[in-house]
Amino acid sequence: MHVQEKVAIITGAGGALGRATALRLGADGFAIGALGRASGELAETAAQLEAEGVAVRMLEVDLRDSGAIEAAVADTERDFGPVEALINNAAIYPSTPFLDIPLAEYDDVVTVNQRGYFYAAQVAARGMVARRSGAIVNVGSITWHGGWSNLASYISTKGAAVALTRALARELGEHGVRVNAVSPGAFPTKAEEIQGDAAEYSAHVIAHQALKRRGSDAELAAVISFLVGPDSSFVTGQTINVDGGWIME
């Protein structure tokens, strides 16, 4: 059994990147509050964590529901203790040409990807500020750096995630709470289904990256592990691109 002395909440823990992050933080000694909507995928994440001896609480939560976010944080803390780390990872990404995006679709993306991050951070940070300790990582995307077609709603929320990171880092730093972001590149996840032909898209990705291979979920999780761990104790307000050198700035 792992010795769990810390507690982390991960939203979107049923997806590939969320699952890899949960497994990495579990190995780092965190008990995991695994939040997500897809019960089958979320259950698989929980099963893998349990097989590794990691304490996990599976919580089916829709980030559109602020009350469910509050309950998830409270349930995790009741089971495991104070939340030391929050990973805002869950997101939706409808692919629609900008001129055709219904306002209802845009509102839905903002509610999940932007308001959901904001409120989960607010709820978790209240306890962190009281304890003068904690780390929040918001998962952005390299798409906000350069723009991608048919993803205006998604991209606007990912830019907002980086802006939120900087605002919270400035405001919460005096209370001992660190806030950073990671911007993943094109990892081979289910999200790539919107790109069409998989082999063609993979070749496109590799052509644009400095590193001529696809990244693994575990490589993103390793950066998140660093950002919530003691080795980044003097790092806050930063955004790290984890993209094989696609975007350099």
N, C-alpha and C positions, 0 to 999 in steps of 0.2 A: 504493500500500500504506500502511496505517496503521503508525505506529511503535508497537510494543507494548513498553512498558517495565514493565508491571504485569501481574499475573495474577489472574483472578477465577474462582471456581467458582460455578456456578448450578445448584441442584437444580430438577428440574421444568422444564428448559429447553425441552422440547418443547411445553409449553402456551403459551397466548397471552401471559400476563403474563411467564412465564419467557423466552419468545422476545424480547419487547420489551425486557426487561432486558438480555438478552445482546447485542442489537443496539446498545443505548445504551451499555453499558459497552465494547463493541468500538469504537464511535466515540470513546469517551473515551480509548482507548489501551490497553485491557486485552486480553491474550490470554485466551481463554475455555475453561475446562473445562466442557463442557455435559453435565450429568447428567440422565438420565431413563430411563423404562421403555419408552415407546412408540417403537419404533425408527423408524417412518415419520415421525412428528412430529419426533423428535429429529434425524433426517437432514435434514428440511426446514430446521430452525433452523441446522444446520451449513452447509448449502448457502447460505443467505442470508448468513451471516457470511463465508463464503469469497468470495462474490460482492462483498462490501464490502471485501475485502482484510484481513479479520481472521483472525488465527491462532486455530484452534479445534481442540480434541480432543473428539470425541464419545464419551461413556462411558455405555453401557447399564448402569444401576445400579438395583437394587431396594433402597430404604432399609431394608427389613427385614433386610438382609444386612450386618452390621457389617464383615465382611471386605471386602465389595465397596466400602464407603465408604472404608476404609483404602487399598485399592488405587487407587481413583479419585484420591484426593489425591496419592498417591505417583506415579502415572502423569502427572498434570498437572504436578507439580513437576519430574519428570524431563524432560518435553518442553519446558516453558516457564520454569521457575524457581520461586522461592518464591511461594506463594499469599498475596497481599496482601488479598484480599477474598473473603468467603464470603456467598452469598445463599441462605438456607434458604427455599425457595419451594414445593417439592413437597408436595402434600397430597392425601388422599382424603376424600370427603365423601358417604358413603351417607346417603340420606334415609329415616329409619325413625322412626315414633312411639316415644317413650321407653319406654313399657311393653312394646314389642315388640322392642327391640334385643337380639339374642342377644349373650351375653358374648363369643363369638368375634369378632363384628363390632366390638364396642367395643375389644377387645384389638388387632385389626388396625389400627384408626384410630390408637390410641395408639402402636403400634409405628412406623407411618410418620410421623405428624404430630408426635409428641412425642419418642419415643426417637430417631427419625431425625435430628431437628434437634439434639438434645442431643449425639449422637455425632459428627455431621458437624462441629459447632462444636468439640467436644473435640479431634478429630483435627487440624483446621485450626489451632486456637489454640495447639497445642503449638509449631508452627513460628513462629507470630506472636509468642508470648511470648519465644522464644529470640532473635528478631530485634528485639524491642521495637517492633513496628509491625504494624498490621493493623486491619481493620474487618470486623465481622460484622453482617449485617442479617437479622433473622428476620421473615418475612411472616406477620402475624396476620390479623385480620379484624374488621370492625366488629361482627360478630354477637356477639362475646363481651361487648360493652358492654351490649347490650339483650336478647339472647336471641332465637332464631328457632325456630319449631316444627320438630320432626322432625329436628333436627340436633344433638342433645345431645352425641353423641360428638365430632363435629367441633368444636363450639363449646368444649367443655372443653379440647381440645388447643390451640385458638387462644388461650384465656386463659393456658394454660401457656406458650405461646411468649412472651407478654409478660412473665410472671413470670421465665422463664429469661433474657430480655433484661436485666432489672434485676439479677438475681443475677450474671450474667457481667460486666456493666458494672462492678459494684462490685468484683468480685474481680480482673478483668483490667486495670482501669484503671491500676494502678500499674506495669504492664508495657507501657504504651503501646498497648494494644489497646482499640478502641472497639466497643461493641455497642449497636445500636439496633434498633427495629422499625418496620415500616409496617403499618397496618391498612387494607387496601383496602375500599372500599365495594362496591356492586353493579356491577362492570364487566361489559360484555356479552361474556362468555366462554362456553365450552362448559358450565361449571358451572351456568349458568342453565337448562339442560334439566330440572333437577329441579323448577323452579318452575312448570311447566305452560305456559300460553299466553304466548308471548314478548311480544306487544304489550301485553297486560294487565299483565304484570309490569313492563315498561318504564315504563308510565304510573304504576304504584305507586311505583317507584323515584324518578322525577322529582318526584312529589307530595311525597315526604319530604325531598328534597334542597333546600338553599338555592339551589344553582345548577341551573337548570331545563334540564339537558341531561345526556346520558350521558357518562361519562368515557372516555378512550381509554387503551389499554395504555401508550402512550408517556408519558402523564402520570404514571402510577405509576412507570415506569422512571426518569423524571427525578428523582423524589424519592429513589429508591434511589441514583441516580448522585450526588446531593448527599451522601447519608449515607456513601458510601464514598470521597468525594473530599476534597480539601484544604479546601474551604470549610466543612466541618463538623468541622474539627480539634478543636474544643472542645465537641463535642456527643456525649454518651454516655448510655445508660440511658433514652432517650426513645422514645416511641411516637407516630408521626405518622399521624393519620387522613387517608387520601386518598380522600375520599368525597363531594366536592361539598357538604359542610356538612350531611350527614345527622346525624352525631353531633358534638356540640360539647362538649368538656370539656378 
